[in-house]
Amino acid sequence: MRILSGVQSSGKLHIGNYYGAMRQFVQLQDQGEAYYFIANYHALTTIRDPKLALELTRDAALTYLSLGLDPKRAVLFRQSDVKEVLELNWILGTVVPMAHLERATSYKDKVAKGISADFGLYAYPVLMAADILLFSADQVPVGKDQIQHIEFARDWAVKFNTTYVPGYDPADPEGKERGHAPGILKLPSAFVQENAATVPGIDGQKMSKSYGNTLELFGEEKDIKKRIMSIKTDSTPVDAPKPTVDAPLYDLLKLMLPPGEFSDVDASWKAGGKGYGDFKKKLLDAFHVTFGPARQRRQELLNDPGELERILADGADRARAEATRLMEQVRKAVGIP
């Protein structure tokens, strides 16, 4: 089974990204042939500062490696290092119905929020489909808000195969029945992590860069401490039991502490006798226990920038070998030498 996962390099990654997605995505390298890419072409829809774009691309790669991605088992690469994705993006776009793009919920949601409706935002699903189809992915881990994009990729793969592969039958996409030809573009499936955590921010809303309420995975220690100590709490007296509803500090403790350790904290929280400051110190300790090894690994990589580039160059070579193989078939099918 081949798994493909991408992360858009559009901002500093935080613990919401980790518990909501990246932890599970990295674990998938143990379940199949895994490809991970830094979606720096996609990021251009929001990042217009070239220095920042380079920094965030590098930061996303460092984050994957620091959190446990093994470049010997999985393929890690920058999207921009595999130019074939742009070629497939154009060829695939020639069979994409305009009506599909016009009803893309992600596009409509962003426009409704006031984001400029440019071509990059409009055509975003086509490039995402090209990423997926270029590597013949079986499964693509996504959030529920991205399922439509996987459905688009499947629809457009069928449209391409029906147009350019003689003998292709959409009812038999792998050509298992006699007389049917397998499609060039493989139909992917969405892998949705049903139990993915929704992580509260320090203000109680969902943790998001947009709200400025995050705890960055690799932020400065003094900033991490300051933000944890500023987590929103109420005016419950020290001696009184603390509420467990609409309590971001409680939810973060439950998320980050091992079950046995959280049981003790839970009992203390409900019994009263300790102030919120004590619990915030407990959360700060939990943060360093959980992410300390990853932060150390990241520092090691920062101290040896040549190692990061070597890993990305090797990943690009391995990714391009696969991309080249598929594009040879695509070019032949459409009549491009």
SULBELCOR-V35128 format. One line per field, one symbol per residue. phi: phi as a letter, one per 40 degrees, with the letter a starting at -180 (. if undefined). psi: psi as a letter, one per 20 degrees, with the letter a starting at -180 (. if undefined). A space follows every 10 residues. Layout:
BEGIN
phi=???
psi=???
END
This chain:
BEGIN
phi=.bbbbbbccb iccbcccccc acdccccccc bicbbbbccc cdcccbbbbc ccdccccccc cccdccchcb cccbbbacdc cbcdccccdc ccccbccdcc ccbccccccc cccgcdcccd cccdcccccc dcccbfccbb cacccbddcc cddccccccc cccbbdgcbd cbccgccdgb ccccccccbc bbccbccccc ccbgcdcadc cgbcbcdbcc dccdcccccb dcbbbdcdcc cccbbfbdcc cccccccddc ccdccdcccc cghbccdccc ccccccdccc bddccccccc cccbdccccc cccccccccc ccccdccccc ccccgbc
psi=pppppqppmj rpqrhghghh ghghghhiii jaopppqomi ghhiihojoh ghggghgghg ghgghhjjpo ihhroprpgi inhhhhghgg ghhijpphhg hhjohgghgg hhjjppmrhg ggjghghghg gghhjlpgqo prrhijhhhh hgggghgggg ghhiopjpoh imhjlhqpiq qqqgpqorqp opnhkpqopq rijhrppqhh ikkrophkrq ghgggghgij pprakpqgiq qqqiplnhgg hhghghqqgg hhgggggggh hriqrhhghh hghgghghgg igghhghghg hhimhhgghg ghgghgghgh gggggghggg gghikp.
END
